Amino acid sequence: MSTLLLSHPACFGHVVPQGHPERPERMRAVNEALAIDRFSRLVRRDAPECDIGVISLCHPEQYVDELRHVAPKEGMVYLDGDTSMSPGTWEALMRGVGGAVHAVDEVMAGKVANAFVATRPPGHHAETARPMGFCFFDNAAIAARHAQRKYGIERVAVVDFDVHHGNGTQEIFWADDTVMYASTHQMPLFPGTGATSERGEHDTVVNAPLRSGDGSQAFRDAFDLAILPRLETFAPELVVISAGFDAHHRDPLASLQVTEKDFGWVTKKLMDIADKTAGGRVVSILEGGYDLQGLKDSVTAHVAALMGSESFPP
């Protein structure tokens, strides 16, 4: 079985202000990382545009309509201090959601073993009706809801190792006992959520915050001690990964000391749980990662693990 890679050139069209970290060059770095011979076995497809109705699985129609109408035909519109839209943003958003949904379809149909959705902008900070933190629609949350609605999946896990807490995903699933949201992240740091005491209405939220300067051991301990045992007990039928790589030691937006090998390691650990409870079904969706070399190295390790072509130290 193969690994599916979904991306699209339209993701370059989401233009941001000069000096903004979530820049189109991120896509170029991902493409370069996955262009080498070791990734020749990837099944490569363009991320399709989504049916706009699928977004309403997590975001109200009024919010979707407002964003669509505020999207500029020229220039730039600022939604908050660090979240803006350009003329190419809307298509990039539609490809991001469409890629996430199509990845679920292909994995659930058994056409591929797993999938990596390499699109931008990211999504995990987008709350039900609020864009923030570079994010507009929560692709990972929509993927989880789509799997439940279309395929009758009873339990989905969304696992987030971005250095910033996925406040949007947590808010969307806070009162839902059918979705587990688990996160490692630096704290204190934007957006200020993600304390261990935040557990959701049904104890299906698992936050394992890390401190500035924490590295490989603390990152792996957070998974081994706090997250992986809870995931095994929850027994998800699909694992969705919010794959942010800004916990990498090179990243300028935080101060964790995680390495690309740690991202490969945690990917393999999540795949092991998916093998036990979900028939191996894993859909990974790109979130953050703002140092271009760190992003390249991390994506290389992550996708190699998805393909089963690397082993990582215990």
C-alpha positions in Angstrom: 0.0 0.0 0.0 1.2 3.5 -0.8 1.2 7.0 0.7 -0.8 9.7 -1.0 0.6 13.2 -1.4 -2.0 15.9 -2.0 -1.0 19.5 -2.8 -1.7 22.2 -5.4 0.0 25.2 -7.0 -2.9 27.4 -5.9 -1.4 27.3 -2.4 1.3 29.6 -3.6 -1.4 32.2 -4.4 -2.2 33.0 -0.8 0.0 36.1 -0.5 0.9 37.5 2.8 2.6 40.8 3.9 6.3 41.2 3.5 8.2 39.4 6.4 5.2 37.3 7.4 6.3 33.8 8.5 3.5 31.9 6.8 4.8 32.6 3.3 4.5 30.9 0.0 8.1 29.8 0.2 7.0 27.2 2.7 5.3 25.3 -0.1 8.5 25.4 -2.1 10.4 24.0 0.8 7.9 21.1 1.1 8.0 20.4 -2.6 11.8 20.4 -2.6 11.9 18.0 0.3 9.6 15.5 -1.5 11.2 15.8 -4.9 14.1 13.5 -4.3 14.3 9.9 -5.4 13.5 8.4 -2.0 10.0 9.7 -2.4 9.4 8.4 -5.9 6.8 5.9 -4.7 4.5 8.6 -3.4 1.1 8.8 -5.2 1.0 12.4 -6.2 -2.3 14.2 -6.8 -3.6 17.7 -7.0 -5.8 18.7 -4.0 -9.3 19.2 -5.5 -11.4 22.2 -4.5 -14.0 21.2 -1.9 -17.7 21.4 -2.1 -18.2 24.6 -0.1 -21.0 22.8 1.9 -18.5 20.5 3.5 -17.0 23.4 5.4 -20.3 23.7 7.3 -19.4 20.4 9.1 -17.4 22.6 11.4 -18.1 26.3 10.5 -21.5 28.0 10.2 -22.6 29.0 6.7 -22.8 32.6 7.7 -19.1 32.6 8.6 -18.1 30.9 5.4 -20.2 33.4 3.4 -18.6 36.3 5.2 -15.1 35.1 4.4 -15.9 34.4 0.8 -17.4 37.9 0.4 -14.5 39.7 2.2 -11.9 37.9 0.0 -10.4 40.7 -2.1 -10.2 40.9 -5.9 -7.0 43.0 -5.5 -4.8 44.1 -2.7 -5.0 42.6 0.8 -7.7 42.5 3.5 -6.6 42.1 7.2 -8.8 40.1 9.5 -6.6 40.5 12.5 -3.0 41.5 13.2 -1.5 38.4 11.5 -4.3 36.9 9.4 -5.0 38.4 6.0 -6.5 37.5 2.6 -5.2 38.2 -0.9 -6.9 37.5 -4.3 -5.5 33.9 -4.2 -6.4 33.1 -0.7 -9.9 31.7 -1.4 -8.8 29.1 -3.9 -6.0 28.1 -1.5 -8.5 27.6 1.3 -10.8 25.5 -1.0 -7.8 23.3 -2.0 -6.8 22.9 1.6 -10.2 21.7 2.7 -10.6 19.7 -0.5 -7.3 18.0 0.0 -8.2 17.0 3.6 -11.6 15.6 2.6 -10.2 13.8 -0.5 -7.4 12.3 1.7 -10.1 10.8 4.0 -12.0 9.4 1.0 -8.9 7.7 -0.5 -7.8 6.3 2.9 -11.2 5.1 3.8 -11.7 3.4 0.4 -8.4 1.5 1.0 -6.9 3.0 -2.2 -3.8 4.2 -0.2 -2.4 3.3 3.2 -2.3 6.9 4.4 -2.0 10.4 3.2 -0.1 13.7 3.6 -1.9 16.9 2.7 0.7 19.6 1.9 -1.3 22.8 1.6 -1.4 26.2 3.1 -2.6 28.3 4.9 -2.8 26.1 8.1 -6.1 25.6 10.0 -5.9 24.5 13.6 -6.3 28.0 15.1 -9.6 28.6 13.2 -12.4 28.4 15.7 -16.1 27.7 14.8 -16.7 31.3 13.6 -13.3 33.1 14.1 -10.2 33.2 11.9 -7.0 33.7 13.7 -3.3 32.8 13.8 -2.9 32.6 10.0 -5.9 30.2 9.9 -9.4 30.4 8.3 -10.9 26.9 8.2 -9.9 24.0 10.4 -8.9 21.4 7.8 -8.1 18.6 10.3 -11.5 19.1 12.1 -13.4 19.1 8.8 -11.6 15.9 7.8 -12.6 14.2 11.1 -16.2 15.3 10.7 -16.3 14.2 7.1 -15.1 10.7 8.0 -17.9 10.5 10.6 -20.7 11.8 8.3 -19.8 9.9 5.2 -18.3 6.6 6.6 -20.0 6.2 9.9 -16.7 6.4 11.8 -17.6 6.4 15.5 -14.3 7.6 17.0 -11.7 9.9 15.4 -8.5 11.1 17.0 -6.9 14.4 16.0 -3.3 14.5 17.2 -1.5 17.9 17.0 2.2 18.3 17.5 2.4 21.9 16.2 4.3 24.1 18.7 1.2 26.3 19.0 -1.9 24.8 20.7 -4.7 24.1 18.3 -7.3 26.2 20.1 -9.7 25.9 17.1 -9.7 22.2 17.0 -10.1 22.0 20.8 -13.1 24.5 20.7 -14.8 22.6 17.9 -14.7 19.2 19.7 -14.8 20.4 23.3 -18.3 18.9 23.9 -17.9 15.9 21.6 -17.2 12.5 23.0 -16.7 10.9 19.6 -13.5 12.9 18.8 -10.3 12.9 20.9 -8.1 16.0 20.5 -4.6 15.5 21.8 -1.8 18.1 21.7 1.8 18.8 22.6 2.8 22.5 22.3 4.9 25.1 24.0 3.3 27.0 26.9 3.2 29.9 27.5 2.9 30.8 23.9 0.3 31.9 21.4 -2.7 31.4 21.6 -2.6 31.0 25.3 -4.8 27.8 25.5 -3.8 24.2 26.1 -3.3 23.8 29.9 -3.5 20.2 31.2 -6.7 21.2 33.0 -8.5 21.8 29.7 -10.0 18.3 29.2 -13.3 18.9 27.4 -16.8 18.0 28.6 -16.2 14.3 28.2 -12.5 14.1 29.1 -11.6 13.6 25.4 -9.2 16.6 25.3 -5.6 15.7 26.2 -3.1 18.6 26.5 0.6 17.9 27.3 2.2 21.4 27.3 6.0 21.7 27.1 8.2 24.5 28.5 10.5 26.8 26.6 13.8 24.9 25.9 12.3 21.4 26.1 13.8 19.0 23.6 13.5 15.5 22.4 13.2 13.7 25.7 10.4 16.0 27.0 8.6 15.8 23.6 8.7 12.0 23.5 7.8 11.7 27.2 4.7 13.8 26.6 3.5 11.3 24.0 4.7 8.1 25.8 3.2 9.2 29.2 0.3 11.5 28.5 -1.0 11.0 24.9 -0.4 7.5 23.5 -1.9 5.6 26.4 -5.1 7.7 26.2 -5.2 7.2 22.4 -5.0 3.4 22.8 -7.8 3.4 25.3 -9.9 5.7 23.1 -9.3 3.3 20.2 -9.8 5.6 17.2 -11.0 4.3 13.9 -9.1 7.1 12.1 -6.1 9.1 13.1 -5.9 12.7 11.8 -2.5 14.4 12.4 -2.2 18.2 12.6 1.4 18.1 11.4 3.0 21.3 12.5 6.8 21.4 12.4 7.5 24.6 14.3 8.6 22.8 17.4 11.8 22.2 15.4 14.9 23.7 17.1 15.5 26.0 14.1 12.0 27.5 14.1 11.9 31.3 14.8 8.4 31.4 16.3 9.1 29.3 19.4 11.9 27.9 21.5 11.5 24.1 21.7 14.5 21.9 20.7 12.7 19.1 18.9 14.5 17.5 15.9 13.3 16.0 12.7 14.0 12.6 14.1 11.4 13.2 16.8 8.8 14.0 14.2 9.6 10.7 12.4 9.4 8.9 15.8 6.0 10.3 16.8 4.6 9.6 13.3 5.6 6.0 13.6 4.1 5.8 17.1 0.8 7.2 15.8 0.9 4.7 12.9 1.3 1.9 15.4 -1.8 2.9 17.2 -3.7 3.3 13.9 -2.6 -0.2 13.0 -4.1 -1.6 16.2 -7.4 0.2 16.2 -8.0 1.9 12.8 -6.9 -0.5 10.2 -3.8 1.7 9.7 -5.9 4.7 8.5 -3.9 7.9 9.0 -4.5 11.3 7.4 -1.8 14.0 8.0 -2.4 17.6 7.3 0.3 20.3 7.3 0.0 23.0 9.9 3.0 25.2 10.9 6.8 25.2 10.4 8.4 28.5 9.5 12.2 27.8 9.2 12.5 26.6 5.6 15.4 24.2 6.3 13.8 22.9 9.5 10.5 22.4 7.5 12.3 20.5 4.8 14.1 18.2 7.2 10.9 17.6 9.3 8.7 16.9 6.3 11.3 14.5 5.0 11.3 12.5 8.3 7.5 12.6 8.6 6.7 11.4 5.1 9.4 8.8 5.2 7.8 7.4 8.3 4.3 7.4 6.7 5.8 5.4 3.8 7.4 3.0 6.2 10.8 3.6 4.8 12.6 4.8 7.9 13.2 3.5 11.4 13.8 5.9 14.3 15.6 5.4 17.6 13.5 4.3 20.5 
